[in-house]
Amino acid sequence: MEYSFARSLRTILESLEKDRSWNQNSNDNLFPVWRNSTDDQLACGGRPSTEEATFAAVAGLGIDTVEQVLLYHVVVGAPILSPDALKANGASRKTALTDKSFTVGVTDTVITLTDLDPIAPNPIVNLSQVDINKDNNQVAHGIKAVLLLVALIKAIGEKSLADVLTAKSSFDKNAKNFDILTAAVLAVLKAKPESPLKVLTDGSAALTAFIPTDGAFKNLVKALTKKNPKDEAAAFKTVAGLGINKVEQILLYHVVPGSTIVSEVALGADGAALKTALAGKSIKVSVHAGMHIDLGDYSALKDPRVSAADINRGNRQIAQAINAVLLPTN
């Protein structure tokens, strides 16, 4: 039998009721619940193999801690339906846990809940799981991470992606490297030292970069010129020929500032629109078969797919390698 979230939650509640003498007349309350639909954010030592193992790790935090975490997911008062939540950008929601609240952020149709942990990814409302139990006094919305009421996740490093990329930046014949990308970034920063792209050199600034491989850039050059570039140096020359401003825009379109998006979070983000460092431009995430992550851009070329995950993991800046170049225009 599937060990569902509902069963896990029921087990927790039964334990709480036995240990804490909970009031069983909770249906008299009016509250929306922000219900977690992922299973591994509280188990900090590594991803558990099963849902049973996940629950065991959560229960191991202690009954009082579990109670506090669950209360932090409950907003007491009138039910909040998704149309109202989409209008609540910047709102602070007081929870059932005394003196604890979270903040709502809305970008297009993406609802993000900012909790009290500054490092862990902020939960995003799962649009396929909104308004659960609609037309009743209690309503729930699925979210893709656990709301954390304290700084639970340990601090991470501040090695920048610039440090990672420039550690190896000579042209070669390895199509899976990032030599062309590195040369392009350096060219932009040399011509425009104050470019927003310099955030890649600041390891204290959280971000996610989708970085095209050398093979991806060579394929772009072939699409532009109808010819295969002789080598990586020739491919870079063609890319540079687009002009510094154009290259800067393309590179900024590959950067998602403010969030360290690890692969397991990305795999749960099907349909999400990621706001990039290029003003007004976003990337659409599509997840296939639970294991392939494709990125939608503004071009008619084939959508890039993540080919290598979590480069520089453990630091505020993380990269996901992609097999095609994202383009902000057609």
Secondary structure, DSSP 8 states (H G I E B T S, - for coil): ----HHHHHHHHHHHHHHHH---S-GGGS-EEEEEE--S-SS-TTS--SSHHHHHHHHHTT-HHHHHHHHHTTB--SS---HHHHTT-TT-EEE-SSTT-EEEEEEETTEEEEE-S-SSS---BB-GGG-SBTTTSSEEEEEESS---SS--S---B---HHHHHHTS-S--S-TTS-HHHHHHHHHHHHH-TT-GGGGGG-TTS-EEEEEE-HHHHHHHHHHHHSS--SSHHHHHHHHHTT-HHHHHHHHHTTEEET----HHHHTT-TT-EEE-SSTT-EEEEEEETTTEEEEE-SSSS---BEEEEEETTTBSEEEEEESS---S--
